[in-house]
Amino acid sequence: MLSAIWNTVLYKPLVNALAFLISIVPGGDVGIAIILLTILVKVILFPLSQKAIQNQAAMNILAPEIEKIKKSGASKEEQAKLTFELYRKHKANPFSGCLIQIPALIVIIALYNVFIKGVNFESELLYSFISVPASINMLFLGFIDISQKSLILAIVAAVSQYFQAYFMPQLPVSTSSPDSFQASFSRSMSVNMKYGFPVLIFIILYTDFLGISLSGAVALYFITSNIFAIGQQIYVNKTERKALLEEAKDMVS
């Protein structure tokens, strides 16, 4: 049942979209089609991911006020009440970022599943109005074979992952208890996301990590997705910065 829903609602539409894009791009370049499909999906999911980023930015701004509540000497119950009122007043939710991202994550997994299975346009997967592309060219830009592992794409994917983590809103760290488990966990997560995850991405994409062999097509998906995320974060920084600073002034006034 779930498998049928997955194929009908997510996997099959994405496979058909990829087939259509390959049929219209010059030379049937699968790499360009992957980039276009990834961008298309990210644009559709933009409102959800944008809301999550804005919520995280709001949480960062509220961090100093939450610290004041913790240092106020109020009881745990009163602190919880004041914190809840602060979140409600400024329409922030520490859990909404995860909840908002769940639908987006499901779609992204489906898109990733399309690329990890390779270019496979079986007749039963394609709609009646979608034809198998006449030309399927796995040489991205004419010189990178994305049907195989690619050192160049693996390196670019790792670098793009680093910058994606660099521009991500950082989790606020408590200044009242810098040595607490929560603070240590936040610092550890930040370091791992910025340095450890890019290394892991490179290893996964260029080696048979845990027996899994991924092609350059998957690396190209990672690169496109990361670059889009970097651009989105820069966009948020520019368009929301003034509003967020004004809100911060209101909170401390």
Phi, psi and omega in degrees: 000307179296323179297320180294318178296315179303312181293319185287317188272327187241297189298310184297314177301322180291320177298317179293322178296319179296317179299317179296316181295319178299324183288342183252343180282151181302129177070010181062035182292109183295325180299315178295320179297321178297317178299314181296317181294318178298316179297317180301313180296318180295324177294317178298322181272000185307313181302321180292311181292326179296318179297320180295318179295317179296323178295319179295321178297319178296321178297322178295321180292324182283346184307314179298323179293322178294324177297320179298320179297318180295327183272357186289342182086003179290161179293164180301320180295318180292322177299316179298319180295314180295320179296317178299317179297323179295315178298316182295319181298320184256014174054043177248149180217118182295345182253345186294330180302317179289317182296319180296325186281346183300309178300319179297320181296320180298315180294318180296321177297319178297318179296316177300321180297325178297315184284324183290333179278353180084173180284104184225100183254070177290147185302324182287345179273335185269142175290162183298332182266003178248125180259154173296129182306136180294328181231125177238104185253112181273001177270100181294123182058018174089359182215351178249114181280104184275003173277347179241171174295146181228119179298317181300311182292326179295319179294314180297322178297317180294317179295317180295327178293323177299312182290329176297318177290325180298320183271354179293144173300132182276144177294132179295139180250133181294128177271341180284334178220071184296343182258009181288166179299318182298316180293317179295321179295319180297316179295318180296318179298318181297316180293316181295318180295323185279323186244318184287317184295318177301320178296317179297319179300316179298315181299316181296319186280339185244351177235167176275065184296123182055030179078007181263125179248117182249142182273173176297338178298320179292320178299320180295323175298313179301315181299311181298315180298317181293317180297320177299316180296321177298313178299321180295318180293320177298320178299316179297317180301321183281315187278331184260347187303313183297314181297320181292322178293321177297319179295322179297319179297319180296324183289327183266353181279000000 
